[in-house]
């Protein structure tokens, strides 16, 4: 049976309304950012232990271009080592928007500490916590069903969140397990809202190897589990050419095939872009997803002893 694009749009609008609370609270988790391997603080608060330099990363993602009301997300993250104590700290600011119906703006503070467990191998534990302002104007959706269902009553609430992450890493590999949005609570009410989401559990890993004097290969993976939903995975392969240009591709289950490129503009500045080719029925009404990442990496006084970070 073939579906007309307008029919698909109607179904998608209803679908977006139904899962709105889940998507809006952790759009960066639900969307599974394509360039997560270059923006690790988004998925694991322990990630700040990997790099001994100060990092500032800005990200902008436009999902499902051409589909009215599609999600778009912007984030800014900062993390830095605290002297030479093995502790690092960070801040993450997020903005999510789904059409004119849903928006959430919030921040997370992160702290992590690493300990040596072998030759140039470390284990890190990270924690994060923060607040988000959630606004759900379901009455503006134009859906009569949403207007009559108390589940989709307009909401304006302040939400608190606590998360955690673990990482094992060296200069050649990393492996982590995290739940950045583990414990969630609406402040000012004893009851959870109808749009409360379930924790997202993330398993991530990557490895770096030399294929020649001027070529490095870095495969990555990200696995996401949410109770009651299918396990979702993202498999990625990246090649680094002459320490300057990353070229890669990803396969995201039940969602898309992605292409990405990252260029080292200077020793301190890296720019990345990715495009997602949707592999679901959404492809009939949208034109893929765009994502841009800009990373500034600043060295401390001992810059000569700070190795380049490939993760």
N, C-alpha and C positions, 0 to 999 in steps of 0.2 A: 504493500500500500504506500502510495506517495502522498506526502503532505505539502500543502501550499505554504509558502513562506509566512503568510499572515497567520495561518493556524499555528505554526511553530512559535511565532512571536507571542501569541496569546498564552500558549502553554508555558513558555519561558517566563512570562510575567508572573503567572501564578506560582511557578516554581521558585522564582526569586523571592516572592512574598513569603512563601512557606519556610524557606531556609534563611530568611533575612537576618534573624538574630544570630544564627551561627556564623554566617559569612561576615557580618559587620564587626563582630567582636574581635575576630582574629583573621581578617582578610589576608594578612601576610602569611598565615599558616594555611588557610583554606586554598589560597591561590597557589601556594608552593612556588615562590619566586623562582624564575628561571635561572638567575645568576646567584643562587644561594651560596655557591662555592667561592664567590668573591665578596660575600656579605654575610659572614657566618654569625654575627651577633644577632641577626634576625631570627635564627632558629635555635641558638644555643648560647646561654649567658656565660658558659665556660670558655667560649671562643676567644675572649679577649686575652687569655693566657698564651695563645699561640704566638702572638707578635709582640716583640719588645719595643715597638715604635708607637707613636701616637697616630691614631687613624681617625679620619673623618670621612664618612661615606654618605652620599645622598643618592636616593633611588626614586624613580618615578615609573609607575606601571599603568598602562592603559589597557584594560582587558576588553576583549571582544569588540574591536573597533567596528563601527557601523551599526551596532545594536543599541537602540535607545535605552538608556538607564543602566548600561553596563558598569561594573565596578571600576574605579580608578583609585590608586593608592600612591601616597608619597611618604617617604621616611627619611630621617636623618639620624645617623648614629655616630657616636664618638666614644672611643675607648683608649685607655692609656695605662701603661704600667705605673705602679706607685713606687717610685725610687727603684731599688733593687731588692725589694722585699719578697718577690714572688707573687704579690697581690696585684691585681689590676681592677680598674673600675670603668664604668661606662654609662652613657645615657642614650636612650633611644626615643625619638619622637615620631609619632605615626598619625597619618590622616587617611581615613577611608571614606569613600563616597560611593553610594549606589543610587544613581539617578537623583531625583529630588526627594526620594522617600527616606533614605537612611544615610546617616553620617556618624562618624565617631572620630574624635580627636583625643589623643592620649600620649602618655609618656611612660617609660620604664627606666628605672635605675638598676644597674647591674654591678655585681662584685664577684670576683673569682680569685682563687688561690691555687697555685701549682706547686707540686713537689716532684723531685727527681725520683724515678723508679728504675733507672738504668742509664747506660751511656747515651746522653743527649735525648733521653726519652722521659716524658713527664706525664703526670696525671693531674687533672684539674677538676675542681668542683666549683660550679657557679650558681648564683642565685639572682633572681630578679623580682622586682615588685613595682607597682605603679598604679596609676589611675587613668580612667578614660571617660569622656563625656559622650554618652550615647543618645542620639536623637532619632526616633523612628516615627515619621509622619506618614503612616499607612493610609490615612484619609486622603492623601494627595495622590494615591496610586491610580485612582480612577476605577478601582475594582469594587463593585457592589458587594461581592462576597467578603472582601476584606473589611469593608465598612460595617458589616453586620456581625462579624465574628469578634468576640471580646479578646481573643488571642492576639488580634492585630489592632488593639486600641493604641492610639498615639502614645509614645513614650518619650520621656526626657529624664534621664537618670545618670548618676555618677557611679561608675563601676570600678571596683578594686580587683587587683589580680596579683597572684604570686606564682612564680615558676622556678624551675631548676634545670641544671644541665651538668653532664659529666663528659670529660674528654680525655683520651689517651693519644699522645701525639709525639712526633719527632720532626726533623726537617724533611723526612721522606714520606710520612703518612699521618693520617689522623682518623680517629674513630670516636663517635660520640653518641650519647643518648640524652634526650631532653624532652621537657614539656614546658615551654616558655609561658603558656597560659594554663597552669595546672589547677589552681584554686581561684575561683571567681565568685564575686559577691556584689549584689546591688547594695549600695550604701543607703541608709535611711529607710529600709524596709526589712521586715523579718522574713519575707517570702521571696524566693527567686522569681524573676519575671518569666513570662511564658517563652521568651526568646533566649533564655539562658542556654549556653552551649556546653558541650562536653569537652573534657581535656583532649588535646591533640598530643599524641606521643610520637616522637620523631627519632629515627635511627639514621645516622649519617656517617659517611666514611669516604676516604680518598687516598690516593697513592701517587707518588711522583717518581718517575724513572727517566734516565737519559737514553735517547734513541740515537744520539750522535752528538757531535761537538756543538751543533746549533739547534738541536731539537730536543725538547722534553715532552713527555707524555704524562697526563694526569687524568685518570678515570675517577669519577665521583659517583656516589649514590646517595639517595635520600628516600627513606621509607616512612610513610605516615600511617598511623593507626588511630581511628576514632571508634569507640564502642558503638556497635550497631551499623557501621558503614564498612564497605569493602576496603581492604588494605590497598593503599596507593603507593606506587614507587616511581622514582625518577632516576634514570640511568643516563650518565653523561660521560663524554670523552672529550678532552681538551688537549691541544697541541700548542706548545710554546715555541715560537720561531725566533731565533737570535735574541732571546731575552727581551723581546719587544712586542711581539704580536701573539695573542692567544686566539686560536680558532677552534670552535667546538660545536658539538651537536648533542641533543638530549632526546630521550624518549620518555614521555610521562604517560603512565598507564591511564586509560579511560579519559584522555584529555587531548594530548597534542604531541607533535614532533617539533623540536625547537632548534634554531640555529643561533649561534652567538659569536661575538668577536670582542676582544678586549685589547686595547693598544696602550702601551707605556709611553705617554707623551713626554715625560721627564722622569728623573729618578724619584720624584715625589708625587707624580700625578698619573692616574690611570683612568681611562674612559672605556666603558663597555656598553654594548648594545645587543639586544636579543629580539628575535621575532618568533612567535609561536604559530605554527600551522595547526589549526584545530582539526581533530580527527573524529569528532562527534557530529551529531545532527545540527549542532550550533553553526557549523560551517555554512549552512544554507542562508543564514541571516547576519553573519558577521564576517570580518576580514582579518581575523587573527588578533594577536596581542603584541604590544610593543613594550619594551622595558629598557630604561637607560640607567646606568650606574656610574657615578663619578666618585673616585676615591683619592683622598689626599693622605700621604704617609709622611710623617715628620720624624726625624731622628733626634735623639737627645744629645747630650754632651759627648757620650761615648759612641757616636755614630759609626766609627770605624769597627767597633766590635759587635754591631747590630747586624746579623745576617739578613739577607733578603728573605721575605716570607712569601712562599708560593701558595699558601692556603688562605 
